[in-house]
Amino acid sequence: MIISIIVNVAATRAKEEFYIIGDKQLYASLGSRVADETIKNIEQYNTVKLS
């Protein structure tokens, strides 16, 4: 739970860039709204870039 809070704080305070290095499934397992939205945005961005 504390890791989820730390990630939420880091993501919501990022001004210009936010880097996530690690396992997407592990990040998704945090059960956080911010993590879920971040993954959704990354997947949408990757879809546009790959098209």
Secondary structure, DSSP 8 states (H G I E B T S, - for coil): -HHHHHHHHHHHH-SS-----S-HHHHHTT--HHHHHHHHHHHHHHHHHH-
